Amino acid sequence: MKYLRWGLFCLLLPCLCGGEEVLLTPSLQIYDRAGAPVRGILSGRQTDYQPVTLDQISPFLMGAAVAAEDKRFYTHNGVDVAAVLRAVWQNTAGQEVVSGASTITQQLARAISPRPKTLWGKTQEAAQAARLEQQYTKEEILEQYFNRLEFGNLTQGVQATSKFYFAVDADQLSLSQAAFLAGLIKSPTYYNPLTHFDRALKRRNYVLTQMRENGFIDEEMFTRARQETLVLHAQKRPFYAPHFTQLLAAQLPTHTARAHTPLDRSLQQEIEQIIQNNLSRVADSNVTNAAVIVLDNATGGVLAYVGSANFKDKAHSGEIDGVRALRQPGSALKPFVYGLALARQKIYPSTLVDDSDTFFEGGFRPHNYDENFHGAVPVRTALACSYNIPAVKVAEQLGAAELLTFLHQLGFHSLHKEADFYGLGLSLGNGEVQLLELTNAYATLARGGIFKPVQLSLSPDVKMPGKTTRVLDEKTAYLITDILKDNQARAPAFGLNSALAVPFEMAAKTGTSKDYKDNFALGYTPRWTVGVWVGNFDASPMQKVSGITGAGPILHDTALAVQEKYPSPDFSTPDGIRRTMVCNETGRLAGPTCTHTHEEVFDEKWMPKTCTGQHTPAVRTQITSVQTGDIFMVDPSLPHAAQQLKLTAVCAQTVCRWTVDKKVLPGTSCETWWPLAAGKHTLAVTCGGQTDSLSFEVLK
């Protein structure tokens, strides 16, 4: 009969049960590959909320809450009439509110639909409590109650609260700990253990007394619980890899409570320190930030993800994610230019490319980083030493459209403009890409030409866009790798002991954007790939800091750290790869008449012809320091002996014959000097059977 009365009450006064319900979503707990906590992301209510079932809550806590908050919980129908009458008498006698008489069910109703603490609000709360008692069992009400209560310090629900204060799960609470947490329910702010521990402890003792007086515990349990020394852990919530966890959280299904990732938290921390150490070295060169990502090649999983030098550094925009920020990669795209040309059988690793001053379509006139021209250089040297002009000449054979299509296949979706917008400058990295895209493209080379999407979670469904597909054949990918791991080949530009030299096999490449605004360094082994960016988030240029001096040292130190934790074997040679001798002068397979040779590597199905003894120069002999029609002037204020014109040329050989007005100049080098003399002159150079000549004038 009493159940019927409460049901009729809610049916007759449905408006009393109104109120906007607070919808709860769990906070997200993120863990690394070993189960170590990485970060807890607060719920939609900005609380640490980890829902649990009733059987995951300590019986001590349930008993403590009932004894302290609502001892007739199991016998009333949502409102404890006796408690209400007592509260009315106490409040009237004291001329103030000294007792609220809210049952556990009423407290749950208030947590579900918060209302003003007015008579009307309390009436609505009582009506909703009655309805809850009709809809749910006592056990179901308790489960919701213990999950919805807020215990202060951003904790909501007993699981998050137990972990925060005592570093245990809710089902592992001792009697004393359970009574302590139950005591916070009355007023989490007043009894806040972090600021008022004595108050909270006094409240615990009150809860234990209520439990004893109401028969929940005996005298011995009461005494032991009072004597237990409580130690608060007050754990700092983990806050590792903030940029990575932000990216991951955006990819996870709604209401995900736990996510296990391939991230290695200890490696993450080590790399963060590596960044700090190296940035301090170049701080005087206007270098303020860096980003690093490490990928596991086999899975595409993220082993480390450092988006900036310091996430909390507002002065240098530390919250910006350098792994996904758009930046110009410079020479870091060159391996893919040569890779595509090898795949299209337009070049060999031994092909000689003319590195001379060249105007391309649209007046594009690239220069090398060292501001020199190197004549005929093999592809191996051109890529390893990162010469610009040969890369553009190879890209010219492919066309910007075909190169852009290939880069899209490698995952460079940031390059979303038409090919004409980038032109041949695409080969030198004039388009903006993400370090994330760039690193995964290098991982594609490490995997022998197989593209895999980046994996953010150990759940295979949570990953970046894309699907596993082959974009380069295995042998072509190996040819590029063989060049990038060749420390001897890059020595002319970077030296033998550069930051790219490590005591194990690693293919590596750097990139520097125009005006030194961005540095990149990429390195990979068969097992892992590292990508590094260095620069400033405000796009201000660094002071002559290149990829080899800025990002390179971070790559070097990171590679050593990763290799120690995840040792990688040497690169294995695919079937169908052949090593043989080639002629230095032609780039062809060495014949019996070749006197200068070196070893090169080829796909045995695509190899150059053998030298026949008739060596045709690979490049056109060309004067590079003077152009037809140039005008120079003798400065009368300077000693005449100090006024000389530098003459340089590119040719297929190292012996050159210079003439001015048909008079032979001393020396046989492709670089010489001529003292200025007033008048009109004809300059000529002969090299390898070819001659280039031009006219210029010197004024007094």
ZIGISUL-V400080 format. One record per pair of residues at least 12 apart in sequence whose ideal C-beta (glycine too) atoms are under 8 Angstrom apart, sorted by sequence separation. I is the first residue (numbers start at 1). J is the second residue. If there is no record, write none. Layout:
# ZIGISUL-V400080
i=I j=J
i=I j=J
This chain:
# ZIGISUL-V400080
i=28 j=40
i=87 j=99
i=146 j=158
i=147 j=159
i=158 j=170
i=165 j=177
i=191 j=203
i=278 j=290
i=292 j=304
i=293 j=305
i=308 j=320
i=440 j=452
i=453 j=465
i=509 j=521
i=510 j=522
i=520 j=532
i=584 j=596
i=656 j=668
i=682 j=694
i=683 j=695
i=27 j=40
i=28 j=41
i=86 j=99
i=87 j=100
i=180 j=193
i=209 j=222
i=248 j=261
i=292 j=305
i=293 j=306
i=307 j=320
i=308 j=321
i=355 j=368
i=374 j=387
i=377 j=390
i=440 j=453
i=453 j=466
i=487 j=500
i=508 j=521
i=509 j=522
i=519 j=532
i=520 j=533
i=521 j=534
i=581 j=594
i=583 j=596
i=584 j=597
i=632 j=645
i=655 j=668
i=656 j=669
i=682 j=695
i=683 j=696
i=27 j=41
i=87 j=101
i=208 j=222
i=292 j=306
i=307 j=321
i=308 j=322
i=417 j=431
i=440 j=454
i=452 j=466
i=453 j=467
i=487 j=501
i=508 j=522
i=509 j=523
i=519 j=533
i=520 j=534
i=583 j=597
i=584 j=598
i=656 j=670
i=658 j=672
i=660 j=674
i=681 j=695
i=27 j=42
i=86 j=101
i=110 j=125
i=113 j=128
i=162 j=177
i=165 j=180
i=275 j=290
i=291 j=306
i=307 j=322
i=379 j=394
i=404 j=419
i=451 j=466
i=453 j=468
i=508 j=523
i=518 j=533
i=519 j=534
i=535 j=550
i=582 j=597
i=654 j=669
i=655 j=670
i=670 j=685
i=680 j=695
i=681 j=696
i=27 j=43
i=109 j=125
i=112 j=128
i=165 j=181
i=184 j=200
i=290 j=306
i=291 j=307
i=307 j=323
i=357 j=373
i=373 j=389
i=403 j=419
i=415 j=431
i=452 j=468
i=507 j=523
i=508 j=524
i=518 j=534
i=519 j=535
i=534 j=550
i=581 j=597
i=582 j=598
i=654 j=670
i=656 j=672
i=658 j=674
i=680 j=696
i=681 j=697
i=26 j=43
i=84 j=101
i=109 j=126
i=183 j=200
i=186 j=203
i=208 j=225
i=244 j=261
i=275 j=292
i=291 j=308
i=306 j=323
i=307 j=324
i=356 j=373
i=369 j=386
i=414 j=431
i=415 j=432
i=451 j=468
i=506 j=523
i=507 j=524
i=518 j=535
i=534 j=551
i=581 j=598
i=582 j=599
i=594 j=611
i=670 j=687
i=680 j=697
i=681 j=698
i=25 j=43
i=83 j=101
i=208 j=226
i=274 j=292
i=290 j=308
i=305 j=323
i=355 j=373
i=401 j=419
i=404 j=422
i=414 j=432
i=415 j=433
i=436 j=454
i=450 j=468
i=451 j=469
i=506 j=524
i=507 j=525
i=517 j=535
i=533 j=551
i=581 j=599
i=582 j=600
i=589 j=607
i=593 j=611
i=647 j=665
i=679 j=697
i=24 j=43
i=25 j=44
i=106 j=125
i=109 j=128
i=162 j=181
i=184 j=203
i=244 j=263
i=289 j=308
i=290 j=309
i=355 j=374
i=356 j=375
i=368 j=387
i=369 j=388
i=400 j=419
i=407 j=426
i=412 j=431
i=414 j=433
i=450 j=469
i=451 j=470
i=506 j=525
i=517 j=536
i=532 j=551
i=580 j=599
i=581 j=600
i=589 j=608
i=591 j=610
i=593 j=612
i=626 j=645
i=651 j=670
i=679 j=698
i=24 j=44
i=27 j=47
i=83 j=103
i=106 j=126
i=109 j=129
i=161 j=181
i=180 j=200
i=183 j=203
i=289 j=309
i=355 j=375
i=368 j=388
i=399 j=419
i=400 j=420
i=414 j=434
i=450 j=470
i=451 j=471
i=485 j=505
i=505 j=525
i=532 j=552
i=534 j=554
i=579 j=599
i=580 j=600
i=588 j=608
i=589 j=609
i=590 j=610
i=591 j=611
i=593 j=613
i=625 j=645
i=650 j=670
i=661 j=681
i=662 j=682
i=678 j=698
i=23 j=44
i=24 j=45
i=27 j=48
i=29 j=50
i=80 j=101
i=108 j=129
i=180 j=201
i=183 j=204
i=205 j=226
i=271 j=292
i=288 j=309
i=354 j=375
i=355 j=376
i=367 j=388
i=368 j=389
i=412 j=433
i=449 j=470
i=450 j=471
i=485 j=506
i=500 j=521
i=502 j=523
i=504 j=525
i=579 j=600
i=587 j=608
i=588 j=609
i=589 j=610
i=590 j=611
i=591 j=612
i=592 j=613
i=625 j=646
i=626 j=647
i=649 j=670
i=660 j=681
i=661 j=682
i=677 j=698
i=678 j=699
i=27 j=49
i=241 j=263
i=354 j=376
i=355 j=377
i=366 j=388
i=367 j=389
i=400 j=422
i=404 j=426
i=449 j=471
i=485 j=507
i=499 j=521
i=517 j=539
i=532 j=554
i=579 j=601
i=580 j=602
i=588 j=610
i=589 j=611
i=591 j=613
i=625 j=647
i=648 j=670
i=649 j=671
i=660 j=682
i=662 j=684
i=676 j=698
i=678 j=700
i=22 j=45
i=26 j=49
i=27 j=50
i=80 j=103
i=102 j=125
i=106 j=129
i=109 j=132
i=158 j=181
i=161 j=184
i=180 j=203
i=183 j=206
i=271 j=294
i=353 j=376
i=366 j=389
i=400 j=423
i=403 j=426
i=414 j=437
i=449 j=472
i=484 j=507
i=485 j=508
i=500 j=523
i=517 j=540
i=519 j=542
i=532 j=555
i=578 j=601
i=579 j=602
i=588 j=611
i=625 j=648
i=648 j=671
i=660 j=683
i=25 j=49
i=26 j=50
i=79 j=103
i=105 j=129
i=108 j=132
i=146 j=170
i=180 j=204
i=183 j=207
i=241 j=265
i=352 j=376
i=353 j=377
i=400 j=424
i=403 j=427
i=413 j=437
i=448 j=472
i=449 j=473
i=484 j=508
i=517 j=541
i=577 j=601
i=578 j=602
i=623 j=647
i=624 j=648
i=625 j=649
i=647 j=671
i=659 j=683
i=660 j=684
i=24 j=49
i=26 j=51
i=78 j=103
i=179 j=204
i=182 j=207
i=240 j=265
i=352 j=377
i=353 j=378
i=412 j=437
i=449 j=474
i=484 j=509
i=516 j=541
i=517 j=542
i=530 j=555
i=577 j=602
i=578 j=603
i=586 j=611
i=623 j=648
i=624 j=649
i=646 j=671
i=647 j=672
i=658 j=683
i=659 j=684
i=79 j=105
i=103 j=129
i=204 j=230
i=352 j=378
i=353 j=379
i=366 j=392
i=400 j=426
i=411 j=437
i=412 j=438
i=448 j=474
i=481 j=507
i=515 j=541
i=516 j=542
i=519 j=545
i=521 j=547
i=532 j=558
i=577 j=603
i=578 j=604
i=582 j=608
i=623 j=649
i=624 j=650
i=646 j=672
i=647 j=673
i=658 j=684
i=659 j=685
i=24 j=51
i=76 j=103
i=78 j=105
i=79 j=106
i=105 j=132
i=180 j=207
i=241 j=268
i=267 j=294
i=289 j=316
i=351 j=378
i=355 j=382
i=410 j=437
i=444 j=471
i=445 j=472
i=449 j=476
i=480 j=507
i=516 j=543
i=519 j=546
i=520 j=547
i=521 j=548
i=576 j=603
i=577 j=604
i=580 j=607
i=622 j=649
i=646 j=673
i=647 j=674
i=658 j=685
i=659 j=686
i=78 j=106
i=105 j=133
i=165 j=193
i=176 j=204
i=179 j=207
i=240 j=268
i=288 j=316
i=289 j=317
i=350 j=378
i=351 j=379
i=364 j=392
i=396 j=424
i=436 j=464
i=444 j=472
i=449 j=477
i=516 j=544
i=519 j=547
i=530 j=558
i=576 j=604
i=583 j=611
i=621 j=649
i=622 j=650
i=645 j=673
i=657 j=685
i=76 j=105
i=179 j=208
i=201 j=230
i=240 j=269
i=289 j=318
i=349 j=378
i=350 j=379
i=353 j=382
i=395 j=424
i=411 j=440
i=412 j=441
i=448 j=477
i=516 j=545
i=530 j=559
i=576 j=605
i=578 j=607
i=586 j=615
i=621 j=650
i=622 j=651
i=644 j=673
i=645 j=674
i=656 j=685
i=657 j=686
i=73 j=103
i=151 j=181
i=279 j=309
i=291 j=321
i=293 j=323
i=349 j=379
i=350 j=380
i=410 j=440
i=411 j=441
i=447 j=477
i=448 j=478
i=516 j=546
i=521 j=551
i=585 j=615
i=586 j=616
i=621 j=651
i=644 j=674
i=645 j=675
i=656 j=686
i=657 j=687
i=72 j=103
i=73 j=104
i=275 j=306
i=291 j=322
i=292 j=323
i=348 j=379
i=349 j=380
i=358 j=389
i=395 j=426
i=410 j=441
i=519 j=550
i=520 j=551
i=521 j=552
i=587 j=618
i=619 j=650
i=621 j=652
i=644 j=675
i=645 j=676
i=656 j=687
i=73 j=105
i=112 j=144
i=152 j=184
i=176 j=208
i=179 j=211
i=290 j=322
i=291 j=323
i=347 j=379
i=355 j=387
i=357 j=389
i=360 j=392
i=392 j=424
i=395 j=427
i=445 j=477
i=519 j=551
i=523 j=555
i=530 j=562
i=583 j=615
i=586 j=618
i=619 j=651
i=643 j=675
i=644 j=676
i=655 j=687
i=70 j=103
i=108 j=141
i=151 j=184
i=175 j=208
i=271 j=304
i=276 j=309
i=289 j=322
i=356 j=389
i=392 j=425
i=394 j=427
i=411 j=444
i=444 j=477
i=519 j=552
i=521 j=554
i=522 j=555
i=585 j=618
i=619 j=652
i=643 j=676
i=69 j=103
i=70 j=104
i=111 j=145
i=151 j=185
i=262 j=296
i=272 j=306
i=275 j=309
i=291 j=325
i=355 j=389
i=358 j=392
i=407 j=441
i=410 j=444
i=512 j=546
i=521 j=555
i=528 j=562
i=617 j=651
i=618 j=652
i=641 j=675
i=651 j=685
i=653 j=687
i=69 j=104
i=70 j=105
i=153 j=188
i=197 j=232
i=271 j=306
i=354 j=389
i=355 j=390
i=358 j=393
i=392 j=427
i=445 j=480
i=446 j=481
i=512 j=547
i=617 j=652
i=640 j=675
i=652 j=687
i=653 j=688
i=105 j=141
i=108 j=144
i=112 j=148
i=149 j=185
i=152 j=188
i=267 j=303
i=268 j=304
i=354 j=390
i=360 j=396
i=391 j=427
i=392 j=428
i=445 j=481
i=510 j=546
i=511 j=547
i=523 j=559
i=617 j=653
i=640 j=676
i=647 j=683
i=649 j=685
i=651 j=687
i=652 j=688
i=104 j=141
i=108 j=145
i=111 j=148
i=151 j=188
i=152 j=189
i=262 j=299
i=267 j=304
i=268 j=305
i=353 j=390
i=391 j=428
i=510 j=547
i=615 j=652
i=651 j=688
i=66 j=104
i=69 j=107
i=104 j=142
i=107 j=145
i=111 j=149
i=150 j=188
i=194 j=232
i=268 j=306
i=331 j=369
i=510 j=548
i=525 j=563
i=528 j=566
i=647 j=685
i=649 j=687
i=652 j=690
i=65 j=104
i=111 j=150
i=152 j=191
i=153 j=192
i=193 j=232
i=262 j=301
i=263 j=302
i=264 j=303
i=354 j=393
i=445 j=484
i=527 j=566
i=651 j=690
i=105 j=145
i=108 j=148
i=152 j=192
i=194 j=234
i=261 j=301
i=262 j=302
i=263 j=303
i=264 j=304
i=353 j=393
i=388 j=428
i=411 j=451
i=527 j=567
i=528 j=568
i=104 j=145
i=153 j=194
i=193 j=234
i=261 j=302
i=262 j=303
i=263 j=304
i=338 j=379
i=353 j=394
i=410 j=451
i=510 j=551
i=527 j=568
i=107 j=149
i=175 j=217
i=263 j=305
i=409 j=451
i=411 j=453
i=510 j=552
i=526 j=568
i=527 j=569
i=634 j=676
i=481 j=524
i=525 j=568
i=526 j=569
i=649 j=692
i=525 j=569
i=526 j=570
i=632 j=676
i=634 j=678
i=338 j=383
i=526 j=571
i=175 j=221
i=179 j=225
i=525 j=571
i=526 j=572
i=79 j=126
i=347 j=394
i=508 j=555
i=78 j=126
i=176 j=224
i=335 j=383
i=346 j=394
i=500 j=548
i=175 j=224
i=176 j=225
i=334 j=383
i=499 j=548
i=79 j=129
i=175 j=225
i=176 j=226
i=180 j=230
i=347 j=397
i=498 j=548
i=499 j=549
i=78 j=129
i=79 j=130
i=174 j=225
i=346 j=397
i=78 j=130
i=176 j=228
i=334 j=386
i=346 j=398
i=413 j=465
i=500 j=552
i=77 j=130
i=78 j=131
i=175 j=228
i=177 j=230
i=338 j=391
i=341 j=394
i=499 j=552
i=506 j=559
i=78 j=132
i=174 j=228
i=176 j=230
i=337 j=391
i=344 j=398
i=494 j=548
i=498 j=552
i=499 j=553
i=502 j=556
i=78 j=133
i=331 j=386
i=411 j=466
i=500 j=555
i=501 j=556
i=77 j=133
i=338 j=394
i=341 j=397
i=499 j=555
i=500 j=556
i=331 j=388
i=334 j=391
i=337 j=394
i=341 j=398
i=499 j=556
i=502 j=559
i=626 j=683
i=244 j=302
i=247 j=305
i=337 j=395
i=340 j=398
i=502 j=560
i=364 j=423
i=366 j=425
i=504 j=563
i=331 j=391
i=364 j=424
i=409 j=469
i=623 j=683
i=244 j=305
i=337 j=398
i=362 j=423
i=364 j=425
i=410 j=471
i=446 j=507
i=502 j=563
i=243 j=305
i=340 j=402
i=361 j=423
i=366 j=428
i=409 j=471
i=445 j=507
i=623 j=685
i=241 j=304
i=243 j=306
i=244 j=307
i=340 j=403
i=361 j=424
i=505 j=568
i=74 j=138
i=166 j=230
i=241 j=305
i=243 j=307
i=360 j=424
i=504 j=568
i=507 j=571
i=621 j=685
i=632 j=696
i=634 j=698
i=636 j=700
i=73 j=138
i=241 j=306
i=242 j=307
i=243 j=308
i=406 j=471
i=442 j=507
i=505 j=570
i=621 j=686
i=631 j=696
i=632 j=697
i=633 j=698
i=634 j=699
i=166 j=232
i=167 j=233
i=337 j=403
i=340 j=406
i=504 j=570
i=505 j=571
i=621 j=687
i=628 j=694
i=629 j=695
i=630 j=696
i=631 j=697
i=632 j=698
i=633 j=699
i=634 j=700
i=165 j=232
i=166 j=233
i=336 j=403
i=442 j=509
i=585 j=652
i=621 j=688
i=627 j=694
i=628 j=695
i=629 j=696
i=630 j=697
i=631 j=698
i=632 j=699
i=633 j=700
i=165 j=233
i=167 j=235
i=243 j=311
i=585 j=653
i=626 j=694
i=628 j=696
i=631 j=699
i=164 j=233
i=165 j=234
i=242 j=311
i=621 j=690
i=623 j=692
i=627 j=696
i=164 j=234
i=336 j=406
i=620 j=690
i=621 j=691
i=622 j=692
i=623 j=693
i=626 j=696
i=6 j=77
i=164 j=235
i=336 j=407
i=617 j=688
i=621 j=692
i=623 j=694
i=6 j=78
i=163 j=235
i=617 j=689
i=620 j=692
i=164 j=237
i=617 j=690
i=3 j=77
i=247 j=321
i=333 j=407
i=336 j=410
i=2 j=77
i=246 j=321
i=247 j=324
i=107 j=185
i=243 j=321
i=446 j=524
i=243 j=322
i=244 j=323
i=445 j=524
i=446 j=525
i=62 j=142
i=65 j=145
i=243 j=323
i=442 j=522
i=446 j=526
i=65 j=146
i=153 j=234
i=243 j=324
i=442 j=523
i=443 j=524
i=429 j=511
i=438 j=520
i=442 j=524
i=446 j=528
i=439 j=522
i=446 j=529
i=62 j=146
i=429 j=513
i=430 j=514
i=438 j=522
i=54 j=139
i=61 j=146
i=435 j=520
i=57 j=143
i=443 j=529
i=485 j=571
i=442 j=529
i=54 j=142
i=326 j=414
i=22 j=111
i=54 j=143
i=57 j=146
i=440 j=529
i=442 j=531
i=482 j=571
i=22 j=112
i=53 j=143
i=337 j=427
i=439 j=529
i=481 j=571
i=21 j=112
i=22 j=113
i=439 j=530
i=21 j=113
i=22 j=114
i=54 j=146
i=439 j=531
i=19 j=112
i=20 j=113
i=333 j=426
i=334 j=427
i=438 j=531
i=478 j=571
i=19 j=113
i=52 j=146
i=333 j=427
i=334 j=428
i=18 j=113
i=19 j=114
i=52 j=147
i=333 j=428
i=436 j=531
i=478 j=573
i=19 j=115
i=51 j=147
i=333 j=429
i=435 j=531
i=478 j=574
i=61 j=158
i=331 j=428
i=332 j=429
i=383 j=480
i=435 j=532
i=49 j=147
i=330 j=428
i=331 j=429
i=435 j=533
i=479 j=577
i=330 j=429
i=384 j=483
i=475 j=574
i=478 j=577
i=329 j=429
i=333 j=433
i=383 j=483
i=384 j=484
i=474 j=574
i=57 j=158
i=328 j=429
i=383 j=484
i=475 j=576
i=57 j=159
i=328 j=430
i=384 j=486
i=475 j=577
i=47 j=150
i=56 j=159
i=328 j=431
i=380 j=483
i=328 j=432
i=329 j=433
i=379 j=483
i=385 j=489
i=386 j=490
i=19 j=124
i=52 j=157
i=327 j=432
i=328 j=433
i=336 j=441
i=384 j=489
i=385 j=490
i=18 j=124
i=48 j=154
i=51 j=157
i=52 j=158
i=326 j=432
i=327 j=433
i=332 j=438
i=339 j=445
i=380 j=486
i=384 j=490
i=387 j=493
i=16 j=123
i=17 j=124
i=47 j=154
i=48 j=155
i=49 j=156
i=50 j=157
i=52 j=159
i=326 j=433
i=327 j=434
i=335 j=442
i=385 j=492
i=386 j=493
i=16 j=124
i=46 j=154
i=47 j=155
i=48 j=156
i=49 j=157
i=51 j=159
i=326 j=434
i=327 j=435
i=381 j=489
i=385 j=493
i=19 j=128
i=47 j=156
i=50 j=159
i=61 j=170
i=325 j=434
i=329 j=438
i=380 j=489
i=384 j=493
i=385 j=494
i=16 j=126
i=17 j=127
i=50 j=160
i=324 j=434
i=325 j=435
i=335 j=445
i=16 j=127
i=17 j=128
i=45 j=156
i=49 j=160
i=64 j=175
i=323 j=434
i=324 j=435
i=381 j=492
i=16 j=128
i=42 j=154
i=48 j=160
i=58 j=170
i=61 j=173
i=323 j=435
i=324 j=436
i=17 j=130
i=43 j=156
i=47 j=160
i=50 j=163
i=56 j=169
i=57 j=170
i=58 j=171
i=60 j=173
i=69 j=182
i=322 j=435
i=323 j=436
i=13 j=127
i=17 j=131
i=56 j=170
i=57 j=171
i=58 j=172
i=60 j=174
i=64 j=178
i=68 j=182
i=56 j=171
i=58 j=173
i=60 j=175
i=63 j=178
i=64 j=179
i=67 j=182
i=68 j=183
i=48 j=164
i=55 j=171
i=69 j=185
i=10 j=127
i=60 j=177
i=61 j=178
i=64 j=181
i=65 j=182
i=68 j=185
i=69 j=186
i=9 j=127
i=52 j=170
i=60 j=178
i=64 j=182
i=68 j=186
i=52 j=171
i=60 j=179
i=64 j=183
i=482 j=601
i=10 j=130
i=58 j=178
i=61 j=181
i=65 j=185
i=9 j=130
i=10 j=131
i=61 j=182
i=479 j=601
i=7 j=130
i=24 j=147
i=370 j=493
i=386 j=509
i=479 j=602
i=6 j=130
i=10 j=134
i=24 j=148
i=369 j=493
i=386 j=510
i=479 j=603
i=448 j=574
i=6 j=133
i=7 j=134
i=476 j=603
i=6 j=134
i=475 j=603
i=343 j=472
i=343 j=473
i=349 j=479
i=3 j=134
i=24 j=156
i=27 j=160
i=339 j=472
i=343 j=476
i=349 j=482
i=342 j=476
i=349 j=483
i=339 j=476
i=342 j=479
i=68 j=206
i=339 j=477
i=342 j=480
i=68 j=207
i=71 j=210
i=67 j=207
i=300 j=440
i=339 j=479
i=339 j=480
i=68 j=210
i=293 j=435
i=338 j=480
i=64 j=207
i=67 j=210
i=68 j=211
i=71 j=214
i=293 j=436
i=300 j=443
i=369 j=512
i=64 j=208
i=67 j=211
i=291 j=435
i=295 j=439
i=295 j=440
i=335 j=480
i=338 j=483
i=293 j=439
i=297 j=443
i=64 j=211
i=67 j=214
i=63 j=211
i=295 j=443
i=335 j=483
i=67 j=216
i=297 j=446
i=298 j=447
i=335 j=484
i=66 j=216
i=297 j=447
i=64 j=216
i=300 j=452
i=302 j=454
i=63 j=216
i=299 j=452
i=300 j=453
i=301 j=454
i=302 j=455
i=63 j=217
i=300 j=454
i=301 j=455
i=302 j=456
i=300 j=455
i=299 j=455
i=301 j=458
i=295 j=454
i=296 j=455
i=300 j=463
i=335 j=509
i=334 j=509
i=332 j=509
i=369 j=546
i=331 j=509
i=332 j=510
i=333 j=511
i=331 j=510
i=332 j=511
i=331 j=511
i=330 j=511
i=331 j=512
i=329 j=511
i=330 j=512
i=330 j=513
i=329 j=513
i=330 j=514
i=328 j=513
i=327 j=513
i=328 j=514
i=330 j=518
i=332 j=520
i=48 j=237
i=328 j=517
i=329 j=518
i=327 j=517
i=328 j=518
i=330 j=520
i=332 j=522
i=327 j=518
i=329 j=520
i=262 j=455
i=327 j=520
i=262 j=456
i=261 j=456
i=262 j=457
i=261 j=457
i=262 j=458
i=40 j=237
i=260 j=457
i=261 j=458
i=39 j=237
i=40 j=238
i=259 j=457
i=260 j=458
i=39 j=238
i=260 j=459
i=38 j=238
i=39 j=239
i=259 j=459
i=37 j=238
i=39 j=240
i=38 j=240
i=39 j=241
i=38 j=241
i=39 j=242
i=259 j=462
i=41 j=245
i=251 j=456
i=252 j=457
i=39 j=245
i=51 j=257
i=251 j=457
i=327 j=533
i=38 j=245
i=50 j=257
i=32 j=240
i=41 j=249
i=248 j=456
i=323 j=531
i=325 j=533
i=327 j=535
i=247 j=456
i=248 j=457
i=378 j=587
i=252 j=462
i=323 j=533
i=251 j=462
i=322 j=533
i=244 j=456
i=251 j=463
i=325 j=537
i=251 j=464
i=322 j=535
i=248 j=462
i=30 j=245
i=322 j=537
i=332 j=547
i=331 j=547
i=320 j=537
i=330 j=547
i=30 j=248
i=30 j=249
i=316 j=536
i=317 j=537
i=380 j=600
i=28 j=249
i=316 j=537
i=317 j=538
i=378 j=600
i=38 j=261
i=28 j=252
i=35 j=260
i=38 j=263
i=303 j=528
i=31 j=258
i=33 j=260
i=38 j=265
i=297 j=524
i=28 j=256
i=29 j=257
i=30 j=258
i=31 j=259
i=32 j=260
i=33 j=261
i=25 j=254
i=26 j=255
i=28 j=257
i=29 j=258
i=30 j=259
i=31 j=260
i=32 j=261
i=33 j=262
i=36 j=265
i=297 j=526
i=298 j=527
i=308 j=537
i=25 j=255
i=26 j=256
i=27 j=257
i=28 j=258
i=29 j=259
i=31 j=261
i=33 j=263
i=34 j=264
i=36 j=266
i=297 j=527
i=26 j=257
i=28 j=259
i=30 j=261
i=32 j=263
i=33 j=264
i=34 j=265
i=296 j=527
i=297 j=528
i=32 j=264
i=296 j=528
i=297 j=529
i=350 j=582
i=32 j=265
i=295 j=528
i=294 j=528
i=295 j=529
i=352 j=586
i=294 j=529
i=295 j=530
i=352 j=587
i=32 j=268
i=294 j=530
i=295 j=531
i=351 j=587
i=293 j=530
i=294 j=531
i=350 j=587
i=292 j=530
i=293 j=531
i=350 j=588
i=292 j=531
i=348 j=587
i=292 j=532
i=291 j=532
i=292 j=533
i=376 j=617
i=290 j=532
i=291 j=533
i=376 j=618
i=290 j=533
i=376 j=619
i=290 j=534
i=375 j=619
i=289 j=534
i=290 j=535
i=289 j=535
i=287 j=534
i=289 j=536
i=287 j=535
i=288 j=536
i=289 j=537
i=287 j=536
i=288 j=537
i=286 j=536
i=350 j=600
i=349 j=600
i=373 j=624
i=282 j=534
i=348 j=600
i=349 j=601
i=350 j=602
i=349 j=602
i=286 j=540
i=348 j=602
i=279 j=534
i=286 j=541
i=287 j=542
i=286 j=542
i=285 j=542
i=286 j=543
i=351 j=608
i=285 j=543
i=287 j=545
i=304 j=562
i=348 j=606
i=350 j=608
i=284 j=543
i=285 j=544
i=303 j=562
i=348 j=607
i=282 j=542
i=285 j=545
i=348 j=608
i=290 j=551
i=342 j=603
i=345 j=606
i=292 j=554
i=282 j=545
i=287 j=550
i=303 j=566
i=356 j=619
i=290 j=554
i=294 j=558
i=354 j=618
i=356 j=620
i=354 j=619
i=357 j=622
i=292 j=558
i=352 j=618
i=354 j=620
i=356 j=622
i=282 j=549
i=352 j=619
i=357 j=624
i=33 j=301
i=282 j=550
i=294 j=562
i=356 j=624
i=296 j=566
i=281 j=553
i=376 j=650
i=278 j=553
i=373 j=648
i=375 j=650
i=376 j=651
i=278 j=554
i=374 j=650
i=375 j=651
i=376 j=652
i=373 j=650
i=375 j=652
i=275 j=554
i=278 j=557
i=274 j=554
i=277 j=557
i=274 j=557
i=274 j=558
i=271 j=558
i=274 j=561
i=271 j=561
i=270 j=561
i=357 j=650
i=267 j=561
i=356 j=650
i=267 j=562
i=355 j=650
i=375 j=670
i=354 j=650
i=267 j=565
i=266 j=565
i=264 j=565
i=33 j=458
